């Protein structure tokens, strides 16, 4: 029987995992999800993810694709997956898509959030970064807006990465207060490794008064990771949305 392509939508709390992508000597979200699918479908299943999150990073919305023979009841598969998976991984959907659909390459937009708190909160210890120093949100938003004026973000990229281009189309970047949290939201067509955490660290330097917002122009122009701020901890970072063209979803999906 000819296999069909399926997109799987899921979320995870990343504390226990060494990121999304399979690693030889560390547990990853990909490994756990593939094992669950393979066990329940009784055949080896490989999942291609929409992107690679680093160790300790969370995903409120993530997608992957896999190929398998026609699945008669995807709702039942979702139910059984959620019963089988650990508490920190949950599946929200399994959808048949067109054969050539690709979870990584067909994604047209991704959104991340970074959470921080200004007061020590034991209930957000694993969920947000605690910054004791007073912050100027106005200056941080002024600096964040500058990101939209540039495309080459090599200065915020992890060193020794194998990407062909450092260009990203940043479409939105701003800070807001949500309950007791400061939330930075950033949307782009793609992100470089460690990019969001480096951006946040740099914006915090602005917020603490260590440099003016306008310095972001020079930092980006330098293409030097050493010129940007330090990377903030992974525990405050969340992949919150991955967007795809509607046409990749098969109208005949079950």
C-alpha positions in Angstrom: 0.0 0.0 0.0 1.4 3.4 -1.0 2.1 5.5 2.2 0.5 8.9 2.7 2.1 11.9 4.2 0.9 13.2 7.6 1.6 16.3 9.5 1.6 15.9 13.3 1.0 18.9 15.6 2.4 18.7 19.1 3.8 20.7 22.0 6.4 20.0 24.7 8.0 21.4 27.8 11.7 21.2 27.0 13.4 21.0 30.4 14.0 17.2 30.3 15.2 17.1 26.7 18.4 17.9 24.8 16.4 19.7 22.2 14.2 18.4 19.3 16.7 16.6 17.1 18.0 13.1 17.7 21.3 13.0 19.6 23.6 10.0 20.1 24.0 10.3 23.8 21.1 12.4 25.1 17.3 12.1 25.1 15.4 14.3 22.7 11.8 15.1 21.8 12.2 13.6 18.4 13.4 10.3 19.8 10.5 10.0 22.3 7.9 11.0 19.7 9.3 8.6 17.0 9.3 5.7 19.6 5.7 6.4 20.5 4.5 6.5 16.9 6.6 3.4 16.0 5.2 1.4 19.0 1.6 2.3 18.3 1.7 1.9 14.5 3.9 -1.2 14.8 6.3 0.0 12.2 9.4 2.2 12.3 8.3 5.8 11.9 10.6 8.8 11.3 9.4 12.3 12.0 10.9 15.4 10.2 10.4 18.4 12.4 9.6 22.0 11.4 12.8 23.1 13.0 15.4 22.4 15.6 14.9 23.7 19.1 18.0 23.7 21.5 18.2 21.9 24.8 15.7 23.2 27.3 13.7 25.2 24.8 9.9 24.7 24.8 7.3 24.5 22.0 3.7 25.5 22.4 3.1 24.6 18.7 5.4 22.4 16.7 4.9 20.4 13.6 6.5 17.4 12.0 5.8 15.1 9.1 5.9 11.3 8.6 4.9 8.8 6.0 2.6 5.9 6.7 -0.1 3.8 5.1 -3.6 5.2 5.4 -4.7 5.8 9.0 -8.4 5.1 9.4 -8.9 7.0 12.6 -6.5 9.8 13.4 -8.5 10.9 16.5 -7.9 7.5 18.0 -4.2 7.7 17.2 -4.0 11.1 18.9 -5.8 9.7 22.0 -3.4 6.7 22.2 -0.3 8.9 21.6 -1.3 11.2 24.4 -1.9 8.2 26.7 1.5 6.7 25.8 3.7 9.9 25.7 5.2 11.4 28.9 3.4 14.3 30.6 5.7 16.9 29.0 4.8 16.1 25.4 1.2 16.4 23.9 -0.2 15.8 20.5 -2.9 18.1 19.2 -3.5 16.8 15.7 -2.6 14.4 12.9 -3.6 15.5 9.4 -3.1 14.0 6.0 -1.4 16.5 3.7 -0.3 16.5 0.0 2.5 14.1 -0.8 5.2 16.7 -1.3 4.4 18.7 1.9 7.5 19.3 4.1 7.2 20.3 7.8 10.5 22.3 7.6 10.8 23.7 4.1 7.1 24.6 3.6 6.9 26.6 6.8 6.5 30.3 5.8 6.6 31.9 9.2 7.6 31.1 12.8 6.9 32.9 16.0 8.9 32.7 19.3 8.2 34.2 22.7 10.7 34.8 25.4 9.4 35.1 29.0 11.1 36.9 31.8 10.0 38.1 35.3 11.2 41.1 37.3 10.3 39.5 40.7 11.4 36.2 42.0 8.6 33.7 41.4 9.0 30.0 42.4 6.1 29.1 40.2 7.7 30.5 37.1 11.2 29.3 38.0 11.3 26.7 35.1 9.2 28.8 32.8 10.8 32.3 32.7 14.1 34.1 33.2 14.4 36.2 36.3 16.0 39.6 35.7 16.3 41.6 38.9 17.7 44.8 37.3 15.0 47.4 36.4 14.3 47.5 32.7 13.2 50.2 30.3 10.6 48.6 28.1 10.3 51.7 25.9 14.0 51.5 25.0 13.8 47.8 24.5 10.9 48.2 22.0 12.7 51.0 20.2 15.7 48.6 19.8 13.4 45.7 18.8 11.9 47.8 16.0 15.4 48.3 14.5 15.5 44.5 13.8 12.8 45.0 11.1 15.2 47.3 9.2 17.8 44.6 8.7 18.1 41.2 7.1 21.6 39.8 7.9 21.7 38.6 11.5 25.0 36.8 11.6 25.9 38.7 14.8 23.1 36.8 16.6 24.0 33.3 15.2 25.7 30.5 17.0 29.3 30.2 15.9 30.4 27.4 13.5 27.0 26.9 12.1 26.6 25.3 8.7 23.9 27.6 7.3 24.3 29.0 3.7 22.8 32.4 4.5 22.3 34.5 7.7 19.4 36.4 6.1 16.0 36.4 7.9 12.9 38.3 7.2 11.9 39.6 10.7 8.3 40.7 10.4 7.4 41.5 14.0 9.4 42.1 17.2 8.1 43.7 20.4 7.8 43.5 24.2 4.6 43.5 26.2 3.5 42.8 29.8 1.3 39.7 30.2 0.1 39.2 33.8 3.3 39.1 35.8 5.6 38.3 32.8 7.5 40.4 30.3 7.0 38.7 27.0 9.1 39.3 23.9 7.5 38.1 20.7 9.4 37.8 17.4 8.1 36.5 14.0 10.2 35.7 11.0 10.4 33.4 8.0 13.3 31.6 9.6 15.6 31.8 12.6 19.3 31.1 13.0 20.6 28.8 15.8 20.6 30.6 19.1 19.3 33.8 17.4 16.3 34.6 19.6 18.2 34.1 22.9 21.1 36.3 21.6 18.6 39.0 20.4 16.9 39.0 23.9 20.2 39.3 25.6 21.2 42.3 23.5 17.8 43.9 24.1 18.2 43.5 27.8 21.5 45.4 27.6 19.5 48.2 26.1 16.8 47.9 28.8 19.4 48.0 31.6 20.9 51.2 30.1 24.2 49.6 29.1 23.8 51.0 25.6 21.4 53.1 23.5 18.9 51.4 21.2 20.6 52.9 18.2 23.7 50.7 18.8 21.7 47.7 17.4 22.5 49.1 13.9 26.2 48.8 14.6 26.0 45.4 16.2 24.1 44.0 13.3 26.5 45.6 10.8 29.5 44.1 12.6 28.3 40.5 11.8 30.3 39.6 15.0 28.6 37.4 17.7 31.0 38.9 20.2 29.5 42.4 19.7 26.0 41.3 20.7 24.7 40.5 24.2 25.0 37.2 26.0 22.4 34.5 25.3 19.7 34.3 27.8 18.8 30.9 29.4 16.8 28.4 27.3 14.1 27.9 29.9 12.4 31.2 28.9 12.1 30.5 25.2 9.0 29.1 23.5 8.2 28.3 19.9 4.6 29.4 19.8 3.5 29.3 16.1 4.5 27.7 12.8 2.5 28.8 9.7 2.0 26.9 6.5 0.3 27.6 3.2 -3.3 26.3 3.2 -2.8 24.5 -0.1 -0.5 21.9 1.4 -3.4 20.4 3.4 -5.2 17.8 1.4 -8.9 18.5 0.9 -9.5 14.8 1.0 -7.8 14.3 4.4 -9.6 12.0 6.8 
